[in-house]
Amino acid sequence: MRAAPGGRPRPATLRSVTTTVSPPTLNDVVAAFEALYDPAWAASWDAVGLVCGDPGQPVRRVLFAVDPVAEVVDEAEEWGADLVVTHHPLLLRGVTSVAATTPKGRIVHRLITAGTALYTAHTNADTADPGVSDALAAAVGLTGDLAPLDPDPADPAGRRGIGRVGTLPAPMALRDFAAQAAAGLPATPAGIRVAGDPDRTVHRVAVSGGAGDSLLGAARAAGVDVFLTSDLRHHPASEFAEQGGAALIDVPHWAGEWPWLADGADRLTRALAGGRANVETRVSTAVTDAWTQRF
């Protein structure tokens, strides 16, 4: 320690060193996300992946939502999101223009103008293990080991697939399970619909996020007491009920898929944390279900 003028010791100079971690690029985030939800798992008719955005742009904030609609873009702009991850595709069918004269075109223009990227994880997130239906199963109270309702034949482990089958902690009346499911899912004006004797005992349950008409046969083959899904049409549901077997619970499409958002956000955060990336995620609570009123 050197002496200061007058013979008094001069205190050592402390140097502050600040270590900063550059935010990951959009390409980095997409790579981490696709390691969790491989686009190869998507159905052949689906449209998943990056919709718009510069792969080299930095990403500090990621907003998760079910639908790529104007209300979600409003939230992304207000919060300053660099990336929006949605479950439903914006451009599921082919288009020849994204001019701002159409609703979808306006979404694309707004996102690009704000510098916000858009990424879609649809049936690849449905098929993943864990995926959309795992989050739905947890939300309505299923416990224990879950198995795919419709397994992916490309998965040798037999863990991936559409829908899940599990059990309740203890048998209960259908009316009580329906109330439990309604309480575990976000509220919507449409509520939930039930087909079956409200006093019947249910224990083994199948669930599937999204439209589940095509899985009615699989639910029957699985021998479940109740099948919970969305968008059940009149005739298939009526014929299923007439043949006996499982009860049916129809939940709003948006509500049945919303629970996955928190899981997807958490898994992405943990994947990026391995690279010490400082990325903030947020789950949109905007109710974007198509049905907004009930009389």
SEPA-210389 format. One record per residue (C-alpha): y, z, x. Coordinates in pm, 1 decimal, m for minus. Layout:
+----------+----------+----------+
:       c2 :       c3 :       c1 :
+----------+----------+----------+
:        Y :        Z :        X :
...
+----------+----------+----------+
END
This chain:
+----------+----------+----------+
:       c2 :       c3 :       c1 :
+----------+----------+----------+
:      0.0 :      0.0 :      0.0 :
:    329.1 :   m108.4 :    151.4 :
:    625.7 :    128.8 :    174.9 :
:    918.3 :     58.6 :    m50.7 :
:   1277.0 :     86.0 :     77.6 :
:   1345.4 :    454.3 :    148.1 :
:    988.5 :    522.0 :    261.5 :
:    830.2 :    561.9 :    m84.6 :
:    503.6 :    376.5 :   m146.5 :
:    536.9 :     47.3 :   m330.8 :
:    294.9 :     25.8 :   m626.3 :
:     40.3 :   m252.0 :   m609.6 :
:    122.4 :   m556.9 :   m813.5 :
:   m123.4 :   m606.7 :  m1100.3 :
:   m200.3 :   m965.1 :  m1190.8 :
:   m305.0 :  m1038.7 :  m1546.4 :
:   m568.2 :  m1308.0 :  m1575.6 :
:   m616.6 :  m1459.5 :  m1919.2 :
:   m929.6 :  m1661.7 :  m1982.0 :
:   m903.7 :  m1913.4 :  m2260.7 :
:  m1184.7 :  m2108.3 :  m2415.1 :
:  m1096.1 :  m2453.6 :  m2533.7 :
:  m1194.1 :  m2519.6 :  m2894.5 :
:  m1497.1 :  m2742.5 :  m2939.0 :
:  m1446.9 :  m3104.4 :  m3030.7 :
:  m1555.7 :  m3244.6 :  m3363.6 :
:  m1841.3 :  m3411.6 :  m3178.0 :
:  m1952.9 :  m3069.7 :  m3046.4 :
:  m1944.5 :  m2914.8 :  m3393.3 :
:  m2131.2 :  m3204.0 :  m3551.6 :
:  m2399.4 :  m3186.6 :  m3282.6 :
:  m2447.2 :  m2812.8 :  m3340.7 :
:  m2458.8 :  m2857.8 :  m3716.3 :
:  m2702.8 :  m3147.2 :  m3704.0 :
:  m2936.7 :  m2940.6 :  m3486.9 :
:  m2959.3 :  m2709.5 :  m3789.0 :
:  m2957.4 :  m2976.0 :  m4062.4 :
:  m3102.6 :  m3291.4 :  m3912.3 :
:  m2974.3 :  m3604.7 :  m4093.5 :
:  m3326.6 :  m3748.3 :  m4052.2 :
:  m3440.7 :  m3500.1 :  m4317.5 :
:  m3215.6 :  m3659.8 :  m4581.4 :
:  m3359.7 :  m3877.3 :  m4857.0 :
:  m3345.5 :  m4252.5 :  m4798.4 :
:  m3091.1 :  m4298.6 :  m5079.9 :
:  m2857.4 :  m4027.4 :  m4951.9 :
:  m2531.2 :  m4055.6 :  m4756.1 :
:  m2494.3 :  m3769.7 :  m4507.2 :
:  m2302.9 :  m3721.8 :  m4184.6 :
:  m1944.9 :  m3770.5 :  m4069.4 :
:  m1727.9 :  m3943.2 :  m4331.4 :
:  m1395.8 :  m3940.6 :  m4147.6 :
:  m1248.3 :  m3778.1 :  m3839.9 :
:  m1197.7 :  m3842.1 :  m3467.7 :
:  m1502.1 :  m3715.1 :  m3272.2 :
:  m1270.3 :  m3605.8 :  m2990.8 :
:  m1036.3 :  m3393.6 :  m3201.4 :
:  m1044.1 :  m3014.4 :  m3149.3 :
:  m1190.5 :  m2800.7 :  m3428.7 :
:  m1066.7 :  m2446.1 :  m3482.4 :
:  m1116.8 :  m2400.3 :  m3857.4 :
:  m1402.6 :  m2524.0 :  m4077.5 :
:  m1395.5 :  m2503.4 :  m4456.6 :
:  m1725.7 :  m2515.7 :  m4646.5 :
:  m1732.7 :  m2638.2 :  m5008.3 :
:  m1974.7 :  m2790.9 :  m5256.5 :
:  m1762.3 :  m3087.3 :  m5364.6 :
:  m1517.7 :  m3314.9 :  m5178.7 :
:  m1255.3 :  m3308.5 :  m5453.4 :
:   m876.3 :  m3280.5 :  m5463.6 :
:   m879.3 :  m2903.4 :  m5518.5 :
:  m1084.1 :  m2853.8 :  m5202.4 :
:   m851.9 :  m3082.3 :  m5004.4 :
:   m558.2 :  m2872.1 :  m5131.8 :
:   m726.3 :  m2561.3 :  m4990.3 :
:   m806.1 :  m2733.8 :  m4661.5 :
:   m444.0 :  m2840.1 :  m4618.9 :
:   m307.4 :  m2497.5 :  m4709.0 :
:   m544.1 :  m2316.5 :  m4471.9 :
:   m509.2 :  m2570.3 :  m4191.4 :
:   m875.6 :  m2670.3 :  m4174.1 :
:   m969.8 :  m2917.8 :  m3903.4 :
:  m1301.2 :  m2995.1 :  m4070.4 :
:  m1436.5 :  m2975.4 :  m4424.2 :
:  m1813.9 :  m2955.7 :  m4466.3 :
:  m1931.0 :  m3036.9 :  m4819.0 :
:  m2274.9 :  m3041.7 :  m4974.3 :
:  m2208.3 :  m3335.3 :  m5204.0 :
:  m2123.7 :  m3675.9 :  m5054.8 :
:  m1787.4 :  m3837.0 :  m5118.4 :
:  m1918.3 :  m4191.2 :  m5079.0 :
:  m2276.2 :  m4177.3 :  m5206.2 :
:  m2268.5 :  m4537.5 :  m5322.8 :
:  m2130.8 :  m4828.4 :  m5126.8 :
:  m1762.1 :  m4911.6 :  m5155.5 :
:  m1556.4 :  m5207.2 :  m5036.5 :
:  m1224.8 :  m5022.5 :  m5022.0 :
:  m1083.2 :  m4674.1 :  m4969.9 :
:   m735.2 :  m4768.1 :  m5087.3 :
:   m536.2 :  m4475.9 :  m5224.0 :
:   m541.4 :  m4639.3 :  m5567.4 :
:   m874.3 :  m4467.7 :  m5643.3 :
:   m963.2 :  m4095.4 :  m5650.8 :
:  m1205.4 :  m4127.9 :  m5358.7 :
:   m960.0 :  m4340.0 :  m5164.0 :
:   m688.2 :  m4080.6 :  m5213.1 :
:   m920.1 :  m3811.5 :  m5077.5 :
:   m985.6 :  m4017.0 :  m4764.5 :
:   m613.9 :  m4088.6 :  m4713.0 :
:   m516.6 :  m3725.1 :  m4758.2 :
:   m778.6 :  m3605.4 :  m4511.7 :
:   m684.3 :  m3859.9 :  m4247.2 :
:   m312.7 :  m3791.9 :  m4291.0 :
:   m375.0 :  m3418.0 :  m4247.1 :
:   m598.7 :  m3475.4 :  m3944.7 :
:   m889.5 :  m3312.4 :  m4128.5 :
:  m1241.6 :  m3442.0 :  m4078.1 :
:  m1504.4 :  m3453.4 :  m4353.1 :
:  m1876.6 :  m3404.3 :  m4301.7 :
:  m2154.0 :  m3409.1 :  m4563.8 :
:  m2488.7 :  m3226.2 :  m4553.4 :
:  m2678.5 :  m3303.1 :  m4874.3 :
:  m3054.5 :  m3351.3 :  m4906.3 :
:  m3098.7 :  m3266.9 :  m4538.1 :
:  m2956.7 :  m2922.0 :  m4621.5 :
:  m3183.3 :  m2908.5 :  m4928.7 :
:  m3491.0 :  m2979.3 :  m4714.7 :
:  m3401.6 :  m2755.2 :  m4419.4 :
:  m3571.8 :  m2422.8 :  m4349.0 :
:  m3372.7 :  m2224.2 :  m4439.4 :
:  m3179.6 :  m2447.9 :  m4673.5 :
:  m3001.6 :  m2463.5 :  m5007.1 :
:  m3290.5 :  m2328.3 :  m5214.0 :
:  m3349.0 :  m2034.4 :  m4978.2 :
:  m2992.6 :  m1920.4 :  m5042.3 :
:  m3040.5 :  m1972.7 :  m5417.3 :
:  m3365.6 :  m1772.3 :  m5410.2 :
:  m3190.5 :  m1482.0 :  m5237.9 :
:  m2900.0 :  m1494.0 :  m5483.3 :
:  m3127.9 :  m1456.8 :  m5787.1 :
:  m3337.7 :  m1180.3 :  m5633.1 :
:  m3653.1 :  m1337.3 :  m5489.8 :
:  m3807.3 :  m1151.3 :  m5199.5 :
:  m4085.1 :  m1194.4 :  m4948.3 :
:  m4203.8 :  m1513.6 :  m4789.6 :
:  m4079.5 :  m1831.4 :  m4955.5 :
:  m4270.5 :  m2159.9 :  m4960.2 :
:  m4142.7 :  m2510.4 :  m5041.7 :
:  m4194.4 :  m2622.7 :  m5400.2 :
:  m4217.4 :  m2984.7 :  m5283.7 :
:  m4310.6 :  m2975.0 :  m4911.7 :
:  m4180.5 :  m3235.0 :  m4669.1 :
:  m4491.0 :  m3426.1 :  m4548.6 :
:  m4315.6 :  m3493.6 :  m4218.3 :
:  m4307.3 :  m3121.7 :  m4133.9 :
:  m4633.2 :  m3015.7 :  m3965.4 :
:  m4544.2 :  m2648.8 :  m4013.1 :
:  m4511.9 :  m2695.2 :  m4388.8 :
:  m4188.0 :  m2494.1 :  m4406.3 :
:  m3938.7 :  m2766.0 :  m4492.8 :
:  m3910.4 :  m2921.8 :  m4835.1 :
:  m3725.7 :  m2928.5 :  m5165.7 :
:  m3714.9 :  m2610.8 :  m5375.3 :
:  m3874.0 :  m2274.5 :  m5301.7 :
:  m4143.8 :  m2057.6 :  m5459.8 :
:  m4132.5 :  m1679.4 :  m5426.5 :
:  m4177.6 :  m1354.1 :  m5613.9 :
:  m3961.1 :  m1084.8 :  m5763.7 :
:  m3991.3 :   m731.0 :  m5619.6 :
:  m4153.6 :   m629.0 :  m5947.9 :
:  m4240.5 :   m808.4 :  m6274.4 :
:  m3966.5 :   m808.5 :  m6535.4 :
:  m3885.9 :   m958.8 :  m6872.8 :
:  m3748.4 :  m1312.4 :  m6874.4 :
:  m3428.9 :  m1189.1 :  m7040.6 :
:  m3374.7 :   m939.3 :  m6757.5 :
:  m3439.4 :  m1199.0 :  m6487.6 :
:  m3196.7 :  m1437.6 :  m6656.9 :
:  m2931.3 :  m1164.3 :  m6658.0 :
:  m3004.4 :  m1088.8 :  m6292.1 :
:  m2972.8 :  m1456.6 :  m6201.1 :
:  m2643.8 :  m1485.7 :  m6388.4 :
:  m2507.4 :  m1181.6 :  m6206.2 :
:  m2617.4 :  m1313.9 :  m5867.0 :
:  m2453.3 :  m1654.0 :  m5905.6 :
:  m2080.2 :  m1733.0 :  m5929.9 :
:  m1958.4 :  m1739.5 :  m6287.0 :
:  m1877.4 :  m2068.3 :  m6459.0 :
:  m1765.7 :  m2144.8 :  m6815.4 :
:  m2101.9 :  m2305.7 :  m6896.5 :
:  m2312.2 :  m1999.7 :  m6809.1 :
:  m2690.3 :  m2036.1 :  m6788.2 :
:  m2947.5 :  m2161.0 :  m7040.8 :
:  m3298.2 :  m2025.0 :  m7095.8 :
:  m3606.7 :  m2181.0 :  m7254.9 :
:  m3895.6 :  m1944.3 :  m7329.8 :
:  m3983.4 :  m1613.3 :  m7489.0 :
:  m3717.8 :  m1369.5 :  m7364.9 :
:  m3975.1 :  m1087.7 :  m7364.2 :
:  m4237.4 :  m1265.9 :  m7154.9 :
:  m4310.1 :  m1109.6 :  m6817.9 :
:  m4211.1 :  m1310.3 :  m6509.8 :
:  m4297.6 :  m1241.9 :  m6146.8 :
:  m4368.6 :  m1566.5 :  m5962.6 :
:  m4059.5 :  m1788.2 :  m5959.5 :
:  m3968.3 :  m2140.2 :  m5845.3 :
:  m3608.5 :  m2238.1 :  m5774.8 :
:  m3437.4 :  m2558.4 :  m5671.8 :
:  m3069.8 :  m2613.3 :  m5606.6 :
:  m2932.3 :  m2925.8 :  m5770.8 :
:  m3091.1 :  m3146.3 :  m6035.2 :
:  m3454.6 :  m3037.6 :  m6080.8 :
:  m3596.8 :  m3270.0 :  m6347.4 :
:  m3819.0 :  m3443.0 :  m6093.8 :
:  m3977.5 :  m3110.7 :  m5992.3 :
:  m4105.1 :  m3002.5 :  m6333.6 :
:  m4454.3 :  m3124.5 :  m6245.5 :
:  m4445.6 :  m2941.2 :  m5914.2 :
:  m4337.3 :  m2620.8 :  m6089.9 :
:  m4628.7 :  m2651.7 :  m6332.1 :
:  m4872.7 :  m2715.7 :  m6047.6 :
:  m4739.0 :  m2411.1 :  m5858.6 :
:  m4833.1 :  m2185.6 :  m6150.2 :
:  m4498.8 :  m2008.6 :  m6161.5 :
:  m4379.8 :  m1796.3 :  m6451.6 :
:  m4030.0 :  m1945.3 :  m6453.1 :
:  m3855.2 :  m2241.1 :  m6292.8 :
:  m3480.3 :  m2206.0 :  m6223.1 :
:  m3284.0 :  m2520.6 :  m6144.5 :
:  m2993.7 :  m2735.1 :  m6273.1 :
:  m2923.4 :  m3040.8 :  m6487.1 :
:  m3241.8 :  m3027.7 :  m6694.6 :
:  m3235.3 :  m3302.0 :  m6957.2 :
:  m3335.0 :  m3246.4 :  m7318.5 :
:  m3652.6 :  m3454.2 :  m7339.0 :
:  m3817.1 :  m3351.6 :  m7009.3 :
:  m3736.6 :  m2984.7 :  m7078.1 :
:  m3862.8 :  m3007.5 :  m7436.6 :
:  m4188.0 :  m3175.4 :  m7334.4 :
:  m4239.1 :  m2922.1 :  m7055.6 :
:  m4193.4 :  m2634.3 :  m7300.1 :
:  m4426.8 :  m2793.5 :  m7555.6 :
:  m4706.2 :  m2808.4 :  m7298.5 :
:  m4681.6 :  m2435.9 :  m7232.4 :
:  m4659.7 :  m2269.6 :  m6894.2 :
:  m4342.8 :  m2168.3 :  m6715.9 :
:  m4017.6 :  m2068.9 :  m6878.7 :
:  m3706.6 :  m2260.2 :  m6774.9 :
:  m3363.9 :  m2143.5 :  m6663.2 :
:  m3091.0 :  m2404.6 :  m6624.3 :
:  m2793.8 :  m2295.4 :  m6411.3 :
:  m2471.4 :  m2490.9 :  m6350.1 :
:  m2515.8 :  m2740.3 :  m6066.1 :
:  m2221.5 :  m2611.7 :  m5863.6 :
:  m2324.4 :  m2246.6 :  m5903.4 :
:  m2681.5 :  m2310.9 :  m5792.0 :
:  m2572.3 :  m2471.3 :  m5466.3 :
:  m2268.1 :  m2258.5 :  m5382.2 :
:  m2471.5 :  m1970.5 :  m5225.9 :
:  m2578.8 :  m2200.1 :  m4941.6 :
:  m2222.2 :  m2239.2 :  m4813.7 :
:  m2208.0 :  m1890.3 :  m4661.6 :
:  m2546.0 :  m1940.5 :  m4496.4 :
:  m2443.5 :  m2278.8 :  m4354.7 :
:  m2116.1 :  m2135.9 :  m4225.1 :
:  m2290.5 :  m1837.8 :  m4066.2 :
:  m2555.2 :  m2051.2 :  m3896.5 :
:  m2290.3 :  m2286.6 :  m3758.1 :
:  m2082.6 :  m1994.7 :  m3627.9 :
:  m2383.6 :  m1846.9 :  m3448.7 :
:  m2481.3 :  m2185.9 :  m3304.2 :
:  m2132.6 :  m2239.7 :  m3164.8 :
:  m2107.5 :  m1881.7 :  m3037.6 :
:  m2367.6 :  m1968.7 :  m2775.8 :
:  m2097.7 :  m2182.2 :  m2615.3 :
:  m1834.0 :  m1910.1 :  m2671.1 :
:  m1648.1 :  m2136.5 :  m2908.1 :
:  m1377.9 :  m1965.6 :  m3109.6 :
:  m1421.4 :  m2137.3 :  m3447.8 :
:  m1324.7 :  m1976.5 :  m3776.7 :
:  m1517.9 :  m2063.8 :  m4092.0 :
:  m1429.3 :  m2011.3 :  m4454.5 :
:  m1619.8 :  m2063.0 :  m4780.2 :
:  m1419.1 :  m2214.0 :  m5063.4 :
:  m1430.8 :  m2017.6 :  m5387.5 :
:  m1282.2 :  m2301.9 :  m5590.3 :
:  m1501.4 :  m2354.1 :  m5898.0 :
:  m1553.6 :  m2729.8 :  m5890.4 :
:  m1827.8 :  m2749.6 :  m6152.7 :
:  m1775.4 :  m3049.2 :  m6381.6 :
:  m1778.2 :  m2832.8 :  m6696.5 :
:  m1454.8 :  m2635.1 :  m6723.3 :
:  m1453.1 :  m2504.1 :  m7081.4 :
:  m1694.1 :  m2378.0 :  m7345.4 :
:  m1626.5 :  m2334.5 :  m7717.4 :
+----------+----------+----------+
END
